Amino acid sequence: VSEPVVTTPLRDRARHALGDRFLHEALDIATTKFIGLRREAFGNFPEGEQLRDRARAIKEATLQRLDEHLERLVDSVERLGGHVHFATTADEARDIVLDIARRTGARMAVKSKSMATEEIHLNDALAAAGVTPVETDLGEYIIQLAHERPSHIIAPAIHKTKGQVAELFARELGREVAADPEVLTRIARAELREKFLDADLGITGANFAVAETGTVVLVTNEGNGRMVTSLPRVHVAVMGVEKVVPSMTDLMVFLGVLAKSATGQKLSVYTTLVQGPRRPGELEGPDEFHLVLLDNGRIAQIGGTLREALSCLRCGACLNVCPVYRQIGGHAYGYTYPGPIGILLTAMLNGPRSVKDLAHASSLCGACAEACPVRIDIPRMLIALRKEVDERKIAPWPERVVFKALAWLLCHPALYRASARIGRVLQRPFTRDGRIRALPTLAGQWTKTRDLPPVAARTFQERWAALEREAR
Amino acid sequence: MTAPRRVALMITCLADMFYPEIGERIVRLLRRLGVGVTFPAGQTCCGLPLFNSGYHAGAAAVARRTLRVFDGAEAVVVPSGSCAWMVKHEYPGLLGDGADGVAARRLAERTYEFSQYLVRGLGRTEFETAVSGRVAYHDSCHLLRGLHEAEAPRTLLRNLRGVEVVDLPGSDECCGFGGSFSVRLPEVSTAILDRKLAGVEASGAGCVVACDAGCLMQMQGGLGRRGSPVRAVHLAELLERERGEAP
């Protein structure tokens, strides 16, 4: 089992997050900024809406013939002198990377930001095998120092304030450090420069891989991706199978929407295109290039409930706009991928049982679907997961009984009307000044923080006869 | 403006039980506009709570009942965006391709959310109100992102004399209700609500207007608990009569 077992209930995790003042401050600043930047980027780009439709259409068409596109990708990479590996599970993917590390005698691996390697928990496995993993994306570097995991798909340290980062650096370096992003970045840069030169292995993810040319594409802002793919002897890219795109023309469509959705940039600072190992006559690049294609539950969803989620570009826009994510942050979700899309990916990777509670961590407000560059209907799939959780009897039986009883009540109007009368009697001891301030049982979950209106003295149905007389 | 002038009111469970005055307001206003209003008997709930929680067999049974209740209606007016969305968007998929599915698609076409019926159905946008002062408008998620309606309620509010519609930052952000979400994760739901209400209170509005009984219950629940003088009201509660019509 690749995922840690989440033992505390979701509600407790959420409560814990809500009580974290620093988390709240950091999240509020960052998500508000991301939302504004994204809006501005698309506001200044009238073609954006059409491009989003095209991006989605390309993803759909690619999924239709994923096997063919993957075969083409394999051929292209091998023609360039690279090696392609296929991993059905996270365990297999880890073993493939560890084998490469062992065979090439690697002692240190520099990594550029990659959710796929987070998904397979590669760092722990590398460390256990005697290969020191070094994260070189600034956010990843920060959380590696803090022994934490990413809390956002593109901004892994989004949960930390700059003050907290300064404290962390000070502890590591044993000296005072100013809470100034520029100072902090300079420190990380100096620390990392040595590592780039010493590392034997460069490990990356891939935002895209182009089938027709065998090009692995990295979208980054710090330039570390270039160092990771050009300085070490060996480059390993780990990529979910759904990230293949047919052609360079298709790639341009995705590049047109990805950075705008993620950070509000027209393009990221670096778009790194890697084609196999160093060729004769080239000055830079690795001796060996490996591409690890990761299934880990994805292929089964091509015909499954979560098919749409296979179009995800990992831009993080749905996290930034999600009212739940904005309150509790990524760690409270408990798995590798947080936020609305993260719930779907968690179900994809770990099965419906893992999202028994997470599937309900959404008010279904639809902000995620609206922000998604490829228009993934996340709320629809959350509902589908809830349905699966019900139908497979994963939901707790009292809940299933309550909802079945509710359905029955709503099919019997006389009983429904009687429930209003019963409610009026039951609420009497709890009602004062036209509102209910405290109730026992489940309703108490509402009244702990909110008033509840009492059932009206006369419901609309009971008033209708009088309204009808008015008309005459 | 092609909407029928005879409509059936779908009161919805929350408005029926907790906010019957919204229904009364709507009936009287529509009659003043010359619209005949019926109220088909046997109404309960549209089934959205069942649907959203994943209990689709139950939701389909409720939907089938609702189809029969509104079978003879030329048009259906609904005071809540989320229930209108359920009927217009989810019923057809839920009831499949058979006779029920066909009936569901027909009902979907004839169903109007209240503000959309006035503005887009009847073309009536100028009303008088008994209220004065500043109001804020909250976009209910299903009305905004489901039925893609941001303008109809705002047009109605802006045309009210004596009312100033203030800018509410984050007006398109969820109030945190989300049906059963509000009691499954009550602390998160309340934190989202607090953010919304902080914006409402900072806007200087005397009331926050919405077109969904769920949002009203959530927002008024929070406002009441804070002891705030601000009230959460349904759009219909602000519309007295069409402009120019004798009181």
Contacts between the chains, C-beta under 8 A, distances in Angstrom:
chain1	res1	chain2	res2	distance
A	10	B	185	7.4
A	11	B	184	7.6
A	11	B	185	5.9
A	11	B	187	7.3
A	14	B	185	5.8
A	14	B	187	6.3
A	14	B	188	5.1
A	15	B	187	5.2
A	18	B	187	5.6
A	18	B	188	6.9
A	18	B	191	5.5
A	323	B	173	6.2
A	323	B	174	4.6
A	323	B	176	6.5
A	323	B	192	4.6
A	323	B	195	7.8
A	324	B	185	7.6
A	324	B	188	5.8
A	324	B	192	7.3
A	327	B	188	5.5
A	327	B	191	4.5
A	327	B	192	6.0
A	327	B	195	7.9
A	328	B	188	6.1
A	357	B	184	8.0
A	359	B	54	7.7
A	360	B	53	7.8
A	360	B	180	7.3
A	360	B	181	6.4
A	360	B	184	5.1
A	360	B	185	7.2
A	361	B	185	6.5
A	361	B	188	7.7
A	362	B	178	7.2
A	362	B	181	6.9
A	363	B	141	7.4
A	363	B	174	5.1
A	363	B	176	6.2
A	363	B	177	6.6
A	363	B	178	2.8
A	363	B	179	7.9
A	363	B	181	4.7
A	363	B	182	8.0
A	363	B	189	7.3
A	363	B	192	7.2
A	364	B	52	5.9
A	364	B	141	7.4
A	364	B	178	5.9
A	364	B	179	7.8
A	364	B	181	7.4
A	365	B	141	4.1
A	365	B	145	7.3
A	365	B	173	7.7
A	365	B	174	3.6
A	365	B	178	7.0
A	366	B	141	5.5
A	366	B	142	7.6
A	366	B	145	3.8
A	366	B	146	6.6
A	367	B	141	7.6
A	367	B	145	7.2
A	367	B	172	7.8
A	367	B	173	7.2
A	367	B	174	6.9
A	369	B	145	7.3
A	370	B	145	5.6
A	383	B	51	7.1
A	383	B	52	6.1
A	383	B	54	6.2
A	384	B	54	7.8
A	385	B	54	7.5
A	386	B	52	7.5
A	386	B	53	5.8
A	386	B	54	3.0
A	387	B	54	3.8
A	387	B	55	7.7
A	387	B	56	5.4
A	388	B	54	7.4
A	389	B	54	6.2
A	390	B	53	7.6
A	390	B	54	4.5
A	390	B	55	5.8
A	391	B	54	7.9
A	395	B	54	7.7
A	400	B	55	7.9
A	403	B	50	6.1
A	403	B	53	6.0
A	403	B	55	4.4
A	403	B	58	6.3
A	404	B	55	7.2
A	404	B	58	6.3
A	406	B	49	7.1
A	406	B	50	6.5
A	406	B	55	8.0
A	406	B	58	7.0
A	407	B	47	7.8
A	407	B	50	5.5
A	407	B	55	6.3
A	407	B	57	7.5
A	407	B	58	2.7
A	407	B	59	7.2
A	407	B	61	5.9
A	407	B	62	6.3
A	408	B	58	7.7
A	409	B	44	7.6
A	410	B	13	7.9
A	410	B	44	4.5
A	410	B	45	4.9
A	410	B	47	6.6
A	410	B	50	7.5
A	410	B	58	7.8
A	410	B	62	4.7
A	410	B	65	7.6
A	411	B	44	7.5
A	411	B	61	5.4
A	411	B	62	6.2
A	411	B	65	5.6
A	412	B	44	8.0
A	413	B	41	7.5
A	413	B	42	4.4
A	413	B	43	7.0
A	413	B	44	5.5
A	416	B	13	7.9
A	416	B	44	4.4
A	416	B	45	7.6
A	420	B	16	7.8
A	420	B	17	5.6
A	423	B	17	7.4
A	435	B	224	5.6
A	437	B	225	7.6
A	442	B	183	5.9
A	443	B	183	7.6
A	445	B	182	8.0
A	445	B	183	4.2
A	445	B	184	8.0
A	445	B	186	4.4
A	446	B	182	6.4
A	446	B	183	5.6
A	446	B	186	6.7
A	446	B	221	7.2
A	448	B	186	6.4
A	449	B	186	6.5
A	449	B	187	7.7
A	449	B	190	4.2
A	449	B	193	8.0
A	449	B	222	7.4
A	449	B	225	6.5
A	450	B	190	6.8
A	450	B	193	7.3
A	450	B	218	7.0
A	450	B	221	3.2
A	450	B	222	5.4
A	450	B	224	7.6
A	450	B	225	5.5
A	451	B	220	7.2
A	451	B	221	4.8
A	451	B	224	3.7
A	451	B	225	5.2
A	452	B	217	7.6
A	452	B	221	6.3
A	453	B	18	4.4
A	453	B	19	7.3
A	453	B	217	6.5
A	453	B	220	7.1
A	453	B	221	7.8
A	454	B	18	7.7
A	455	B	17	5.2
A	455	B	18	6.7
A	456	B	17	6.5
A	456	B	18	6.3
A	456	B	19	7.5
A	456	B	20	4.9
A	458	B	20	6.6
A	459	B	16	5.2
A	459	B	17	5.7
A	459	B	20	5.6
A	460	B	11	4.8
A	460	B	15	6.5
A	460	B	16	4.5
A	460	B	20	3.8
A	460	B	23	4.1
A	460	B	24	7.3
A	461	B	11	7.2
A	461	B	16	5.9
A	461	B	39	8.0
A	461	B	43	7.1
A	462	B	20	7.9
A	463	B	20	5.6
A	463	B	23	7.5
A	463	B	24	6.4
A	464	B	39	5.0
A	467	B	24	6.4
A	467	B	27	5.4
A	467	B	28	7.9
A	467	B	39	7.7
A	468	B	39	7.6
A	470	B	28	7.6
A	471	B	31	6.3
A	471	B	37	7.8
